[in-house]
Each structure stands twice: as C-alpha cells, then as structure tokens.
C-alpha cells in the first residue's frame, strides 16, 4: 500500500531528475486505492474526529496535486524522449522506466511523428499536399481490430476514444453508426 510520503518521494525524485524515474508496475492502482481510502475517510461525517477529517482532506488535496504534477512531469519527459528518438532514431533506455500506458503513448507519438516526417519529405520532394486523407472521429461504440483499406491493422477502439483514421474507413464507421466525425 502506498502512503502520502511514497507519493511525495516519487514526485520529488521526478522533479529533480532529467530521466524518468522507476515506478512500480502497480503504482497507478496503488495511488487510486490510496485516494479512494482518503475520500472515504473525508466523506464520513463524524464530529468527534473533525480535526482528523480536516487533516485528511488537506492531505487528499495535496496528494491529488502531487500525483497530477508527477504525471505532468513524466509526460514532458516522454515528449522529450519522442523528439530525441525522432531525430536520432534511437530510443533511450528510459523506455524501461515507462509504465505500460506511457509506452503506448510513446509509440503512438512516434508513429505520428514518422507520418508527419513522410508528409514533410513529400512536400520537400515536390509533392503537393493532398487534401486530408484522414478524419478525426470519436467512437460511439467499442470496435474490435479490423483491416483498413490498404490491408493494415486498425484498432481496436473503445467507446469515447478519439482516433485519426483514413477517410474511407471513417465514412464506413460513421455510416454504420459506430463513430462520428469531429468538426474541423
């Protein structure tokens, strides 16, 4: 079980280091459990322990702030790693210190940078910019993995998820009522 001091230490180490810091695989779940317990304590209406409840409420606010700061710092470091990897072609060893959802974020950002590099290379090579071949859609239902128009794997997507997918695929999903196009 994580404590306030553990969360404080994690945030402090992240703040004063250039590299992503190692967190336990269950860190997010442990923080969620910690915050849930504190919220339950705060929600109890007991005059006998009003001082303890006020202290717990303040600790909950501080813990929430610390956690948000920690995640923001980690995202900034991941963005820096993406830029370094895009320029050098080398992913630094901090990849080992990423949580699973952070690895996914890193990989998706790398794909988008590679795509923009291809477009930029095409423009520099004399190709005219094509009218957007992709649509930004929000999914209205869960959609499993499927094959795109060029045989590539697409998905899976969860309800409420936003994705940038090829226009023909987006048109089919919209027609089937599984997604809707976000306004440009």
N, C-alpha and C positions, 0 to 999 in steps of 0.2 A: 504494500500500500504506500502510495506517495504521500509526502507531507508538504506543508507550505514551504519548509526550509529546502526540501528537494527541488521544488519548483523554482524557488528563488535562486538556488545554486545553478540550476540549468540555465536560467535566464542570464545570470551574471557571467557564466562561462561563455555563453553565446555572444554576449555583448563585447567581451574583451578579447575575443579570438577572431582571427581572419578566416579560419577554417570552420566548417560545420562541425559541431560537437556531437559526439556519440550519445544517443538516447536509447533507452531500452525499447525493444520491439513493441512493448505494450504501453509505452509512455502515454499516448493519447487516451487509451482506455483507462489508465490509472488516473490521469488528470480528470477525465469525465466522471469517474467514480468519486473522486475527492470533491469535486464541485457539487455533485449531486448530494453527497452527505452534508456538505456545508449548507446547501439550500434547504434541505430538510430540517436542519437544526434551526436555521433562521426563521423558517415558517412556523415553528412551534410558538404558540402564544402563551408564555408562562412568565408571570410577573416575578416569581421567585428568582429566576435566572436571567432577568432583563439585562444585567451588566454583561453576562456571558454571551447573550444573544447579540448585543450591540457589538461586542468584540468580534464575534464570529462573522457578523455581517460585514464589518470592515475588512476582516481577513478574506472573506469571499470576494469582495470588490477588488482588493489588492491582488489576489490570486488570479482573477479573471484578467486584470490588466497585465500582469506578468506573463500570463500564457499568450495573450494577443501579441505582446511585444516580442516574445520568444519566436512565435510563428512568423511574424513580420520580418525579423532579422534573418531567419532561416530562408524565407522566400527571396530576400535580397541577395543572399549568398548563392542561392540556386540560380538566380538570374545572372549573377556574375560568372558562375561556372558555365552556364549556357553560352554566354558571349565568348569566354575563353575557349571553350570546346569548338565553337563555330569558327573561330579564327584560326585555331591551331590544329584542329582535327583530333585533339587529344582530350579525353575526359579525365579529369584529375581524380585522384584517389578518394576525394570526399564523397564520391558515389557510394562508398561503403558506409558512410555515416548518415545517408539519407534514409528516411522512413519509406515504406512502400509507396504511399501516395505521393511522396516527394520525388521518388524515382520516376513515377508515371508522369508527373508534371515536367520533370527534366526532359524525358523522352519526347513528350508532345511538343514542348517548346523547341527542341532540336529539329523535329520534323517540320515545324512551321518556318524556322529559320532556313532550313535547306530548301524548302519550297520557295521562299522569297528570294533566296540566292539564285535559284534557277530562273525565276521571272526576271530578276535584275540582269542576269547573264544574257538572257534572251533579248532584253531591251538594248543592252550594250552591243549585242551582236547584230542589231538592226531589225529584230522582230518588233512588230507593233504590238502594243499591249492589247491583249484580247479583252473583249467585254467579259466581265466576270463569269468564269465557268462554274463558280461555286455559289451556294446560297447558305446563309446563316439561318438555321432552323432551331426551333425548340420542340422537343418530343412531347407529344400528348399521351404517349403510352410507351411501355417498355418494348424495345425492338431488339431481337437477337442479332447475332452476327450474320451478314449476308454478303454476297458477291456484288461488287459495283459494276458499272458499265464496261470497265476495262479489265474485268477479272480480278480486281484487287479485293481483299477482305475489307469490309466496312462494318463497324460496330463491335460489340453490342452497345446499345444506348438505353439509358434509364429514363423514365418519365421525368420531365422537367429539365433534362440535360440539354445544353446548347451545343451545337456542332456546326462546323463549316464543311458542307458536303457538296458533291458535284450537283449541278443544276438538274440534270435529268433524274438523278436519284431523288433529289429533294422534291421534284414535281410528282414523282410516283408516291412518295411518302405522304405528301400533302393531299393528293387525290384520294389515298386510302384512309385519310383522317388520322394518321399516326403522328403527324408533325405539322407545324405551321411555320411559315417564313417570318422571320423577324424583319421589321421595317428597316430600310437602309437609311 
